């Protein structure tokens, strides 16, 4: 595909796709969860997936209270009528992940806009991709940590506290994706240097 064809067809499609992704993430991963916490909308999720000790017997009274625990090994922790604090704790890991993802798509959209002139190897694009790699890695590292911390607060003082295991589980997919994006950033830096060297020979 020629540079002209890409500028005329490919780049608008790429920008439109990234813009749509930015809008959807902003609505469903950020705005709606916030409105669910503050009250205008019902809470989007009142359940947290947790790990429990399979040998631990959950008290029967738990099923009749405000907090319910169902399952073995991996279980669903459900809140019948969560307050504002519980609603915030329930959405916080996904909300932070959504905010970071929103930033990722915003940077990618700014990067795509530099492709309009057909010049992919712009120095700032390498820096942008490096920042995207860091943000994706942060999603993979920070979100599970917030999940662990908020789970501890959610079950604190409840009958299920002794049954729920609060442990850190690193998500490998964002880590691998961050490595690939970092490699792309390195390729962009090499392309930029090669272009500068070539321009110097002309």
Secondary structure, DSSP 8 states (H G I E B T S, - for coil): --HHHIIIIIHHHHHHHHHHHHHHHIIIIIIHHHHHHHSSS--S--EEEEEE-TT----GGGGGSSEEEEESSEEEEEESS--HHHHHHHHHHHHHHHHHHHHHHHHHHHHHHGGGGT----HHHHHHHHHHHHHHHHHHHHHHHHHHHHHHHHHTTSTTTTTEE------HHHHHHHHHHHHHHHHHHHHHHHHHHHHHH-
